[in-house]
């Protein structure tokens, strides 16, 4: 594994993050390769866009916000929950049909309000409820049983796997994600290629419909203040999706793409690295400087006393 980022506090390097990083030029050639780009990884929520693609390819059509939500990890705000409930209602289903685990909303204000009201965790507030609602609605649309919709052998999961493999390459391992859904393996280079194929897909294709929805409604992919949402708002035309355990992919509208896996599972450097790589590949990321600064600052006593930054190895590869 390559050293990808360091955490510096008061002039001393306190922590180091190792892993794999791939950057693709606009023409698809590999411009940056660090670590083990062909090693099998579990991409976690970075593959939610392809779960949305698989449902759309199987005939499910949702609103723009619904499509973005099904491709994202929402923060459990009321507007997110309203769209999840709408998807379920239109399919003749209810929250009780969701197979994801109960959870608190990630959005802090919403979570505190629910606690004050005496409410507890619920599946609909879980960040994966959008994709679960889409999987269920897709099953209803096609006349497939909703029982066992989380089995890798269910038709909706087979559709998802097929579209992911078209973009990222063969799946060699099937795991269970944190929400209970099947988790299909990929590689970091496969993830970068898949991200590129998402933004360059032909108009009218399921991939392009999902990419366009994510870009049109970034706060349904994450939420207010979420780093993925802010990334897409500040760098127009990009698609960005992170996942648990230090995985992230991003691609510009012109085809430049980046993907990474931090081997210790900590995601705190992923947005910083993605912006640095896309910038080095020629994408104008200057408008996202505020995002980079907010993600990079190391605090001590409420003030910035250090930074999270790309490692010397990465900066050398990026040319500065």
C-alpha angles and dihedrals in degrees: 000000000000126000104253106174143001133209113221122194122185092340097312126103102238102175140012129206121208130190146101128309130184129184124188124202121229091268092053098254117137106256097168128030124169128162120356108333094175098047116115114258136175103240095199114189095353086086095057090101089060091048086057090046091052091053093047091047088055090057105271114139118189134174118273090259091045092051092049091047092051089053095047148065100241122201096232099254118160092255090055092049090049091057093047090052091047092054090050095045093050088054092049092251137118140211089270088070093061112110096198120106123260114264144163118257114262091223103097098211092050092047093051091048092052092049091051089050092052095247123142137208116303137184093241091060092050111111092239097053092101094061091042090053090050092049090051093046091048090053092051091047091056097040092248120146115260088212108100094010087146094058114108086229094057113110093242091055091046089054091050093048093049094053092045092050091050089059106030106026133249122345109232100174134034119203136167116258123221092264092052098256122127112271115209118204126234138161129255092250089047090052091051091050091048091051090051092049090051095059095039096047118128117268110266094028120121090245093053092045090055094044092049092049092050091051093045095048108026093159089063089055089056122343144249109331094001111147095231091051093047090047091058093042094051098040103045117216095023128122116210130178129167130193140197121283096037103301124140138161130188135171135187123226089250093058105262108137141182133192133174147174120205105209097215090054096239112136099192095107100039099091091045091051094046092053091047093050096046090047091052090049090058103265115138103240096156092114089061095062090109089055092049091050094048091050095042102049118109110204132214121175090350096305134093110266100160145352147242107234142165112276122255087254092057094043090052091052091047091052102251 
